[in-house]
């Protein structure tokens, strides 16, 4: 059985870097001729000089708040999508809202490599529990699995009872979804006497896979691997297994992407091993993005993976450079909490606290009432669900009791357990 998806994964790192920068100037010349927003963003920069990382680092980092502002000013894509790519394509709206486009080809988000590295092979059946609603997550993994030659059941989110019934009938070998939803399915199946023992591989993203949860899956006979993805780029990096079947340290950066780690709030790359913001440049003609700041924190691991893949390794997702926080696979933004406050005049300040409830992400909105105010908890919880698309609890705080530390969203999840 082949150990790697293709020969690109084992190229000499120098050759890979050389190939990327040989392609980049010509790619950008064509892209800026068609993509007005990108042309405006890079105006005044000599694109022909982008022949190495040092030259690339002289370009500004485009961060998501800036991209969002440009999309609001020129809806829906802010001029960053190639108009030629729109016909016959899917468009998506991720929380923010930020608009994205599906690229061309059978595997536009390069998810097949992540499935292969996790152990999936042609002919496997995949239970895909990522959302197919509005955001690209479901389609991202769906197209990658089918490009690999797998059969995909588009389960989506929710409807746990029906998902258990479907998995028991289809007997899938592979689960794709958020880290905690597989446990929900397995626990539900156990209570109902359904047999989900066909699962042997999991490919998860959209949240933290805690070591204790990964070990629990392993004890149930399922090897669960992570991939790091964003709506703009697809699979940025993915885990690989060693000869013992256990996950190797870090995540291998996907092909056709260039990842930099920069000091948060700046455009400057940090030394290898230092934690900073993940910045990505792609060669996607449909959605050409140069030095997009993801807002995620990570660091480069020294050396190459023992699996034989030679691309850069990063430590994986290590938190957020800003307060925008991923909960149950969806981003929650401070602007959404501001919108909630506008709807409820009897709330003066609010702080969203993200915690773990067992193996599941949970949100608690601490809402500080105005003096003399009597907020409606039910109405606040309804607004929180409507605005963030995620359910959460509301606790009313006494006036003046919330910390004045500038935090609107506080991530209090413990990632060490």
Secondary structure, DSSP 8 states (H G I E B T S, - for coil): --SSSSGGGGS-HHHHHHHHHHHHHHHHHHHHHH-HHHHHHTTTS-GGG--SHHHHTTS--EEHHHHHHHHHHSTTTTT-S-GGG-TT--EEEETTTEEEE--SSTTTT--HHHHHHHT--TT-EEEE-S--SSSSHHHHHHHHHHHHT-EEEE--SS-HHHHHHHHHHH--SEEEE-TTHHHHHHHHHHHHT---TT--EEEE-SS---HHHHHHHHHTT-EEEEEEEETTTEEEEE--B-TTSSB-SSEEE-TTEEEEEE-TTSS-B--TT--EEEEEEE--SSS--SSEEEEEEE-EESS--TTS--S-EE-----BSSS-EEETTEEE-HHHHHHHHHH-TTEEEEEEEEEEETTEEEEEEEEEE-TT----HHHHHHHHHHHHSS--EEEEE-TT-S--SS-SEEE---TT-
